[in-house]
């Protein structure tokens, strides 16, 4: 894919948009919440990490890869919901999945149980299927993260095994283009 501006995606209840410098405070709070990080390493991000990983990197993905992460907010209120998108982080996994768009989603604990994750993840996949030539994408999920496993399965992901990442085995899923089942 080639570089592209971050598209704005509107769903019934959500707006997916580019990260902005003004999002820093809400992201710093989000990435220090124990329920946010429970299945993603378990360590709160420093403000420096939030700035470089969530604000700058998420914008830069679009320039380098032509896809990336969106900040998700409620359309009606503008309230922060979470982040969703695709990346190729060149993770140090065994086996590797470099070159395959990896989907990720992290919803604010205050928004759990409202169906926002499914709505945002579906919108992101609809976009990828429509604009990219990618034939598949993938995701990795902690074995204990039942909610994310359910979302992945609804989106058409199929577990292909596990990968070794950060000293642990995590579930590895793949989804063929157009693989939505819900």
CORURDA-V709914 format. One record per residue. N is the residue number from 1. RES is the residue in one small letter. SS is DSSP state (h for helix, s for strand, l for the rest). OMEGA is omega as a letter, one per 40 degrees, with the letter a starting at -180 (* if undefined). Layout:
<<N;RES;SS;OMEGA> <N;RES;SS;OMEGA>>
This chain:
<<1;x;l;i> <2;x;l;a> <3;x;l;i> <4;x;l;i> <5;x;l;i> <6;x;l;i> <7;x;l;i> <8;x;l;i> <9;x;s;i> <10;x;s;i> <11;x;l;i> <12;x;l;a> <13;x;l;a> <14;x;s;i> <15;x;s;i> <16;x;s;a> <17;x;s;i> <18;x;l;i> <19;x;l;i> <20;x;l;i> <21;x;h;a> <22;x;h;i> <23;x;h;a> <24;x;h;a> <25;x;h;a> <26;x;h;i> <27;x;h;i> <28;x;h;i> <29;x;h;a> <30;x;h;a> <31;x;l;i> <32;x;l;a> <33;x;l;a> <34;x;h;a> <35;x;h;i> <36;x;h;a> <37;x;h;a> <38;x;l;a> <39;x;l;a> <40;x;l;i> <41;x;l;i> <42;x;l;a> <43;x;l;i> <44;x;l;i> <45;x;l;i> <46;x;l;i> <47;x;h;i> <48;x;h;i> <49;x;h;i> <50;x;h;a> <51;x;h;a> <52;x;h;a> <53;x;h;a> <54;x;h;i> <55;x;h;a> <56;x;h;a> <57;x;h;a> <58;x;h;i> <59;x;h;a> <60;x;h;i> <61;x;h;a> <62;x;h;a> <63;x;h;a> <64;x;h;a> <65;x;h;a> <66;x;l;i> <67;x;l;a> <68;x;l;a> <69;x;s;i> <70;x;s;i> <71;x;s;a> <72;x;s;i> <73;x;s;i> <74;x;s;i> <75;x;l;a> <76;x;l;a> <77;x;l;a> <78;x;l;a> <79;x;l;i> <80;x;s;i> <81;x;s;a> <82;x;s;i> <83;x;s;i> <84;x;s;i> <85;x;s;a> <86;x;s;i> <87;x;s;i> <88;x;l;a> <89;x;l;a> <90;x;l;a> <91;x;l;i> <92;x;l;a> <93;x;s;i> <94;x;s;e> <95;x;l;a> <96;x;l;i> <97;x;l;i> <98;x;l;i> <99;x;l;i> <100;x;l;i> <101;x;s;i> <102;x;s;i> <103;x;s;i> <104;x;s;i> <105;x;s;i> <106;x;s;a> <107;x;s;i> <108;x;l;i> <109;x;h;i> <110;x;h;a> <111;x;h;i> <112;x;l;i> <113;x;l;a> <114;x;l;a> <115;x;l;a> <116;x;h;a> <117;x;h;a> <118;x;h;a> <119;x;h;a> <120;x;h;a> <121;x;h;i> <122;x;h;i> <123;x;h;i> <124;x;h;i> <125;x;h;i> <126;x;h;i> <127;x;h;a> <128;x;h;i> <129;x;h;a> <130;x;h;a> <131;x;h;a> <132;x;l;i> <133;x;l;a> <134;x;l;i> <135;x;l;i> <136;x;s;i> <137;x;s;a> <138;x;s;i> <139;x;s;i> <140;x;s;a> <141;x;s;i> <142;x;l;a> <143;x;l;a> <144;x;l;a> <145;x;l;a> <146;x;h;a> <147;x;h;i> <148;x;h;i> <149;x;h;i> <150;x;h;i> <151;x;h;i> <152;x;h;a> <153;x;h;i> <154;x;h;a> <155;x;l;i> <156;x;l;i> <157;x;l;i> <158;x;s;i> <159;x;s;a> <160;x;s;a> <161;x;s;i> <162;x;s;i> <163;x;s;i> <164;x;s;a> <165;x;s;a> <166;x;l;i> <167;x;l;a> <168;x;s;i> <169;x;s;i> <170;x;s;a> <171;x;s;i> <172;x;s;a> <173;x;s;i> <174;x;s;i> <175;x;s;i> <176;x;s;i> <177;x;l;i> <178;x;l;a> <179;x;l;a> <180;x;l;i> <181;x;l;a> <182;x;l;*>>
